Amino acid sequence: MTVGAGVLALGIGVFAALSSAPIYADARAWVVSLVGAGLAFGVVWLGRRFRWGPLTLVALIGIFVATLVPVAVPGAFASGPEGIVRGFGDGLAAVALGWKQLLTLTLPVGTYQSVLVPLYVIAFGATAISSWLALRAGRFAEWAALPLVLPVAFGTAFGSSNLSDPLRLGALRIIAPRELAIWILAFAGIAIWIAWSSGIDRRAALRRGRAGMDRAPVRRRGAQRGIIGAAVVVLALAIASFAAPAIAGPERSVARDRIDPELVIAERTSPLAGYREWKRDANFGADLFEVRANGALPGRVHLAVMDRYDGVDFSVGTGGSSERFTRFPSGEAVSMSSRVTVRIAGGYSDIWVPVSTPLASPPQFGGPRASALADAFYLNRDTGGAVAVPTKRGLVNGDSFSADMSIAGDRTLAEDPANPESQIDLEKMPELAKWWKAQGLSPTGSGLAEGIKRLRDRGYLSHSLTEGPGEQQWLAALQKDYGTRFVTSTGGHSIARVEQLFKQLNDQQHAAGPKADDRMLVAGIGDDEQFAAAAALLAQSLGFDSRVALGVRLGGDGVPGVPACAESCTGENMAAWIEVRGADGVWAPFDVTPQVEIPPTSLEEGEQLPEYPTVPEERDAQESDPPIGTSDADGKPANSTKPEGEAIFWQVLKYAGLGLGALAILAALSLFIPLAKRFRRNRRRSAPSPEIRAIGAWDQLLDAHRDAGRSVDSGVARRIAAADLGIEDADWIAREVDRAVFSREGIDAPAADALWRRVDTAERELRAGLSPWGRIRARFSLASYRSGRASRRRRFVSRGPGKPNQTKGTSG
């Protein structure tokens, strides 16, 4: 049986590597699988050979822990001893948490951090179980092959939703041949093992029978083989019935596809940053989706609503209480609604769901993925944005849904802003502030509306930087309807790009003078991307809340340059607008598309346009290389050589600069740890809640002692830990933190500040007791980051006024 158990262990290692190949796509997966299987078999065999008994389990755990870093966390050795210690902690954590990490990383994951640990656990654990059953022989041996299913199931559950290419054998078409082959080979191996292992006992029983022994064990062994064989068949049928619909359907559904929508959204680039892709020739005329209704159509349909700006991109906010995407089990009260049906066409594939909120009923999905889409629909009730994430692809061709959507018209913006002060730093946007001041408008709702109108009237629509291939259809459509001509326009909507837009307007207005007419003020070049960002930031500068919406307009004519879609929506219909909220809390939409009829004109200061302008004839100018033979006779530029001394000087200067740069990098790295600790301390001290500040003070005290090289146990009650610290105020600090966390009334801000002052004093006394070298070592120590994980994972839960607070994790 030893040889058979060894072959079975080798099979587990091979199947683990084969099934996980799409996950890792790295040869290291073979090393992890085979080494894990070999080590587990060796330990179990030694335990059986020398009769270790229960100590075999202890030996298995010890070998697993000892080999975890060199086998499954190989990158830890690149950082020296400290990296090995950190890798050991990360590897142990990955035994429990690595599974979730595998589901949230984009495949293939390679050997990134500790992602190989789950594979090592599967190979090691499955082999240990299998070898233990096989080497016991007797009636347990037949079950030793069942762990062979574990590595195959691991590869299926954590693998990609993209199947291997279909295989054609004449008229036969085999879907997912690689995945099916692995499962078939696994069950074939199980069947072979059962036949072989049970045959040994049967033959032995027959020999005993010939010697006159009782034949009853033979009959029992035969019945047991039948039960095990039936169990394997039932298991195979159950797995096949579970996997067949996913394999035969349009897409395979795996565990990694059912993930938090916040993670999917966070991985996406800004929808506004991709606005110009809709205007490329490939998407401009492509059918995206159809919108029909049994009554009136909504005026606007949102795809994405972006309420967060980081100075570079407007993005969809996630994480805050008002920014969460949650399930939508029931509708909201809507005064005017229609039953709207949306059908996704071939030109659209994304997670954003076209809806007009508020929704009077949850969407009812149709198509082959209706159930999966219903389970994966999430709505942000604050912004009105919706996503569907059955997989990371979102909606695809053939999906559809119906819902009762609001058809109420656009709301009117309140006169008073939502905030008394500007919501952006105007020192970073001087051109915006200069342009608004030059307009002489009041900082009210009507003043903002007039400012946005002037912004659009003085802009000129352009969707591209060049007039090259793939950029023709949008310009041809505008030329046909409005006579628009091409003007180059850069993409992006960062602060620098928005400032460039306002600078164009400011320079033109200054050159035109105070008596200029509207034609002379046209200068801002861009499209909905830049003008939406500019209008949203303009509103925020006046104290209004603003956000950017990406979607389509339905019915009517839309706006010049971006028409509305009647039923079928294409990339031409894709638009962006802003929504602004005043003091009454009502969001009012504003179109921002610049005009398309009056082209910009370059002016010198004081110049006036003619009263009856003429359009000059444009002639194409051909670029050509200079005639052959017109260059210098020798083909060398004048003064092409430098004196030898000067060359040596520049060479020395170059290497000196490189050396100084290297020293600067080393200095920056040496300052990183102290700066990170200071950032952590400031974050704890400036927490918005007094209770959280109190917990942060306690964590800061423990971290200071850890960095000083002292052993601190964060898993015990705070008063016990305080006694171990051996400082004067530790007990008082522990009692104050417990009062903040567990008392009904909590603590107020002054008490939290007093607590932090005591912690500051305790830290100074701790540093004073250290040697100069000890203080330097404490400043650069990472002990608080390694040992304080449990403390940092603590979540404070506030249950509101009048209710006791709770702390999850370590307690006092």
Long-range contacts (C-beta under 8 A, 24 or more apart in sequence): 1-134, 1-135, 1-137, 1-141, 1-197, 1-200, 2-45, 2-135, 4-134, 4-193, 4-196, 4-197, 5-41, 5-45, 5-130, 5-131, 5-134, 5-135, 5-144, 6-41, 8-130, 8-131, 8-134, 8-144, 8-145, 8-148, 8-193, 9-37, 9-38, 9-40, 9-41, 9-127, 9-130, 9-131, 10-34, 10-37, 11-148, 11-189, 12-37, 12-123, 12-126, 12-127, 12-130, 12-147, 12-148, 12-150, 12-151, 13-37, 13-38, 13-123, 13-127, 15-148, 15-151, 15-152, 15-182, 15-185, 15-186, 15-189, 16-119, 16-122, 16-123, 16-126, 16-151, 16-154, 16-155, 18-155, 18-182, 19-151, 19-152, 19-154, 19-155, 19-156, 19-159, 19-182, 20-119, 20-151, 20-154, 20-155, 20-158, 20-159, 21-155, 22-107, 22-108, 22-155, 22-159, 22-160, 23-102, 23-107, 23-108, 23-109, 23-119, 23-155, 23-158, 23-159, 23-160, 24-108, 24-109, 24-110, 24-111, 24-115, 24-116, 24-119, 25-107, 25-108, 25-110, 26-108, 26-110, 26-111, 28-74, 28-110, 28-111, 28-116, 29-116, 29-119, 31-71, 32-71, 32-72, 32-116, 32-119, 32-120, 32-123, 33-119, 33-123, 33-151, 34-123, 35-67, 35-71, 36-71, 36-119, 36-120, 36-122, 36-123, 36-124, 36-127, 37-123, 37-124, 37-126, 37-127, 39-63, 39-64, 39-67, 39-124, 40-123, 40-124, 40-125, 40-127, 40-128, 40-131, 41-127, 41-128, 41-131, 43-128, 44-128, 44-131, 44-132, 44-135, 45-131, 45-135, 48-135, 48-136, 56-132, 60-124, 60-128, 64-124, 65-92, 68-92, 68-117, 68-120, 71-116, 71-120, 72-114, 72-116, 72-117, 72-119, 72-120, 73-113, 73-114, 73-116, 73-117, 74-111, 74-116, 75-111, 75-113, 82-782, 85-786, 86-782, 86-786, 87-114, 89-786, 89-789, 90-114, 91-117, 93-789, 94-118, 95-121, 99-158, 102-158, 102-256, 103-158, 103-255, 103-256, 103-259, 104-256, 104-259, 104-263, 106-267, 107-159, 107-160, 107-256, 118-154, 118-158, 119-154, 122-150, 122-151, 122-154, 123-151, 125-150, 126-150, 126-151, 134-197, 137-200, 137-201, 138-201, 139-221, 139-224, 141-197, 141-198, 141-200, 141-201, 142-193, 142-194, 142-197, 142-198, 142-224, 142-225, 142-228, 143-228, 144-193, 144-197, 145-189, 145-190, 145-193, 145-194, 145-197, 146-190, 146-232, 146-235, 148-186, 148-189, 148-190, 148-193, 149-186, 149-190, 149-235, 149-239, 152-182, 152-183, 152-186, 153-239, 155-182, 156-183, 156-243, 156-254, 157-254, 157-255, 158-254, 158-255, 158-256, 159-254, 159-256, 160-254, 160-256, 161-251, 161-252, 161-253, 161-254, 161-256, 161-257, 161-391, 162-252, 163-247, 163-252, 175-247, 175-248, 176-247, 176-252, 179-247, 180-247, 183-239, 183-243, 187-232, 187-236, 190-232, 191-229, 191-232, 194-225, 194-228, 194-229, 194-232, 198-224, 198-225, 198-228, 249-368, 249-369, 250-368, 250-369, 250-398, 251-369, 251-391, 251-393, 251-396, 253-372, 253-390, 253-391, 257-390, 257-391, 257-392, 258-376, 259-389, 259-392, 261-325, 261-351, 261-376, 261-378, 261-387, 261-389, 262-318, 262-319, 262-324, 262-325, 264-351, 264-387, 264-389, 264-392, 265-316, 265-318, 265-325, 265-351, 265-387, 266-318, 267-392, 268-316, 268-351, 269-313, 270-306, 270-313, 270-314, 270-315, 270-316, 271-303, 271-304, 271-306, 271-316, 271-352, 271-550, 272-304, 272-306, 272-313, 272-314, 272-493, 272-529, 272-532, 272-533, 272-548, 272-550, 272-576, 273-313, 273-491, 273-492, 273-493, 273-529, 275-527, 275-528, 275-529, 275-550, 275-574, 275-576, 276-463, 276-464, 276-491, 276-527, 276-529, 277-571, 278-571, 278-572, 278-574, 279-463, 279-464, 279-474, 279-527, 279-571, 279-572, 279-574, 280-470, 280-471, 280-571, 281-469, 281-470, 281-471, 281-472, 281-473, 282-470, 283-347, 283-570, 283-571, 284-473, 284-474, 284-477, 284-570, 284-571, 284-572, 285-473, 285-570, 285-571, 285-572, 286-345, 286-346, 286-347, 286-570, 286-571, 287-345, 287-346, 287-347, 287-568, 287-569, 287-570, 288-344, 288-345, 288-347, 288-348, 288-568, 288-569, 288-570, 288-571, 288-573, 288-574, 289-342, 289-343, 289-344, 289-345, 289-348, 289-354, 289-568, 289-569, 290-342, 290-343, 290-345, 290-567, 290-568, 290-569, 291-340, 291-341, 291-342, 291-354, 291-552, 291-554, 291-565, 291-567, 291-569, 292-340, 292-341, 292-343, 292-567, 293-338, 293-339, 293-340, 293-341, 293-407, 294-338, 294-339, 295-338, 295-339, 295-407, 296-338, 296-407, 296-555, 297-338, 297-340, 297-407, 297-554, 297-555, 298-338, 298-340, 298-356, 298-405, 298-406, 298-407, 298-554, 299-356, 299-407, 299-409, 299-410, 299-553, 299-554, 299-555, 299-556, 300-356, 300-410, 300-549, 300-551, 300-552, 300-553, 300-554, 300-577, 300-589, 301-354, 301-355, 301-356, 301-551, 301-552, 301-553, 301-554, 302-354, 302-355, 302-356, 302-357, 302-384, 302-385, 302-386, 302-549, 302-550, 302-551, 303-350, 303-352, 303-353, 303-354, 303-385, 303-550, 303-551, 303-552, 304-352, 304-385, 304-549, 304-550, 304-551, 305-380, 305-383, 305-384, 305-385, 305-547, 305-548, 305-549, 305-550, 305-579, 306-547, 306-548, 306-549, 306-550, 307-383, 307-547, 307-548, 309-533, 309-536, 309-537, 311-428, 311-494, 311-495, 312-494, 312-495, 313-493, 313-494, 314-493, 314-532, 314-533, 314-536, 314-547, 314-548, 316-380, 316-383, 316-385, 317-383, 322-382, 323-380, 323-382, 323-383, 324-380, 325-378, 325-379, 325-380, 325-385, 325-386, 325-387, 326-378, 326-379, 326-380, 326-381, 327-377, 327-378, 327-379, 328-359, 328-362, 328-363, 328-377, 328-378, 328-379, 328-386, 329-362, 330-361, 330-362, 331-358, 331-359, 331-360, 331-361, 331-362, 331-404, 332-358, 332-359, 332-360, 333-358, 333-360, 334-358, 334-359, 334-360, 334-404, 334-405, 334-406, 334-408, 335-408, 336-406, 336-407, 336-408, 337-404, 337-405, 337-406, 337-407, 338-404, 338-405, 338-407, 339-402, 339-403, 339-404, 340-402, 340-403, 340-404, 340-405, 341-400, 341-401, 341-402, 342-400, 342-401, 342-402, 343-399, 343-400, 344-395, 344-396, 344-397, 344-398, 344-399, 344-400, 345-397, 345-568, 346-397, 347-570, 347-571, 348-395, 348-397, 349-393, 349-394, 349-395, 349-396, 349-397, 350-393, 350-394, 350-395, 351-387, 351-388, 351-389, 351-392, 351-393, 351-394, 351-395, 352-385, 352-386, 352-387, 352-394, 352-395, 352-550, 353-377, 353-386, 353-387, 353-388, 353-395, 353-401, 354-551, 354-552, 354-569, 355-379, 355-384, 355-386, 355-403, 355-405, 356-405, 356-406, 356-407, 357-384, 357-386, 357-405, 357-406, 358-384, 358-406, 359-403, 359-404, 359-405, 359-406, 360-403, 360-404, 360-405, 360-406, 361-403, 361-404, 362-403, 363-401, 363-402, 363-403, 364-401, 364-402, 364-403, 365-399, 365-400, 365-401, 366-399, 366-400, 366-401, 366-402, 367-398, 367-399, 367-400, 368-398, 369-398, 369-399, 373-399, 373-401, 383-547, 410-588, 410-589, 411-586, 411-587, 411-588, 411-589, 412-445, 412-586, 412-588, 413-445, 413-448, 413-449, 413-544, 413-580, 413-581, 413-582, 413-586, 413-588, 413-590, 414-445, 414-582, 414-583, 414-584, 414-586, 415-444, 415-445, 415-446, 415-582, 416-444, 416-445, 416-582, 416-583, 416-584, 417-443, 417-444, 417-445, 417-542, 417-543, 417-544, 417-582, 417-583, 418-543, 418-544, 418-545, 418-581, 418-582, 418-583, 418-585, 419-543, 419-544, 419-545, 420-543, 421-543, 422-540, 422-541, 422-542, 422-543, 423-540, 423-541, 423-543, 423-544, 423-545, 424-537, 424-540, 424-541, 426-541, 428-495, 429-495, 429-498, 429-499, 429-502, 429-537, 429-541, 430-499, 431-499, 431-502, 431-503, 431-506, 432-498, 432-499, 432-502, 432-534, 432-537, 432-538, 432-541, 433-541, 434-502, 434-506, 435-502, 435-505, 435-506, 435-509, 436-538, 436-541, 436-542, 438-506, 438-509, 443-542, 443-543, 445-544, 445-580, 445-582, 445-588, 447-542, 448-538, 448-539, 448-542, 448-544, 448-580, 449-590, 451-538, 452-535, 452-538, 452-590, 452-592, 455-505, 455-524, 455-531, 455-534, 455-535, 455-538, 455-592, 455-594, 456-531, 456-591, 456-592, 456-593, 456-594, 456-595, 457-518, 457-521, 457-522, 457-595, 458-505, 458-508, 458-518, 458-521, 458-522, 458-523, 458-524, 458-594, 459-501, 459-522, 459-524, 459-525, 459-526, 459-531, 459-594, 459-595, 460-487, 460-522, 460-523, 460-524, 460-525, 460-594, 460-595, 460-596, 460-598, 460-599, 460-600, 461-526, 461-527, 461-561, 461-593, 461-594, 461-595, 461-596, 462-486, 462-487, 462-488, 462-489, 462-525, 462-526, 462-527, 463-489, 463-527, 464-488, 464-489, 465-489, 465-490, 465-491, 473-572, 474-572, 477-572, 478-561, 478-596, 481-560, 482-560, 482-561, 482-596, 482-597, 483-597, 484-561, 484-596, 484-597, 484-599, 485-599, 487-525, 487-599, 487-600, 488-525, 489-525, 489-526, 489-527, 489-530, 491-529, 492-529, 492-530, 493-529, 493-530, 493-532, 493-533, 497-530, 497-533, 498-530, 498-533, 498-534, 498-537, 501-525, 501-526, 501-530, 501-531, 501-534, 502-534, 508-600, 508-603, 510-605, 511-603, 511-604, 511-605, 511-606, 511-607, 512-603, 512-607, 513-605, 513-606, 516-608, 517-609, 518-598, 519-598, 519-601, 519-609, 520-601, 520-603, 520-608, 520-609, 522-595, 522-598, 522-599, 522-600, 522-601, 523-600, 524-594, 524-600, 525-600, 526-594, 527-593, 527-594, 528-562, 528-575, 528-576, 528-577, 528-592, 528-593, 529-576, 531-592, 531-593, 531-594, 532-576, 532-577, 532-578, 532-592, 534-592, 535-578, 535-590, 535-592, 536-578, 536-580, 539-578, 539-580, 544-580, 544-581, 544-582, 545-580, 545-581, 546-578, 546-579, 546-580, 546-581, 547-578, 547-579, 547-587, 548-576, 548-577, 548-578, 548-579, 549-576, 549-577, 549-578, 549-579, 549-589, 550-574, 550-575, 550-576, 551-575, 551-577, 559-591, 559-593, 560-593, 560-595, 560-596, 560-597, 561-593, 561-594, 561-595, 561-596, 562-593, 670-780, 673-779, 673-780, 673-782, 674-779, 674-780, 677-707, 677-779, 677-784, 685-756, 689-796, 689-798, 690-740, 690-746, 690-747, 690-748, 690-749, 690-751, 690-752, 691-740, 691-741, 691-746, 691-747, 691-752, 691-796, 691-798, 691-805, 692-796, 693-749, 693-752, 693-753, 693-755, 693-756, 694-736, 694-737, 694-740, 694-741, 694-747, 694-751, 694-752, 694-755, 695-737, 695-740, 695-741, 695-794, 695-796, 695-807, 697-733, 697-737, 697-752, 697-755, 697-756, 697-758, 697-759, 698-733, 698-734, 698-737, 698-759, 699-788, 699-791, 699-792, 700-759, 700-763, 701-725, 701-730, 701-733, 701-759, 701-762, 701-763, 702-784, 702-788, 702-791, 703-784, 703-788, 703-791, 704-762, 704-763, 704-766, 704-778, 704-784, 705-766, 706-781, 706-783, 706-784, 706-787, 706-788, 707-778, 707-779, 707-781, 707-783, 707-784, 708-766, 708-767, 708-770, 708-774, 708-778, 708-781, 709-774, 709-777, 709-778, 709-781, 709-783, 712-787, 714-787, 714-788, 714-790, 714-791, 714-810, 715-790, 715-810, 717-811, 717-812, 718-811, 718-812, 719-812, 727-762, 727-765, 727-766, 728-762, 728-765, 729-758, 729-761, 729-762, 730-762, 732-758, 733-758, 733-759, 733-762, 734-812, 737-812, 738-812, 740-805, 741-796, 741-805, 741-806, 741-807, 741-811, 741-812, 742-804, 742-805, 742-807, 742-812, 743-804, 744-802, 744-803, 744-804, 746-805
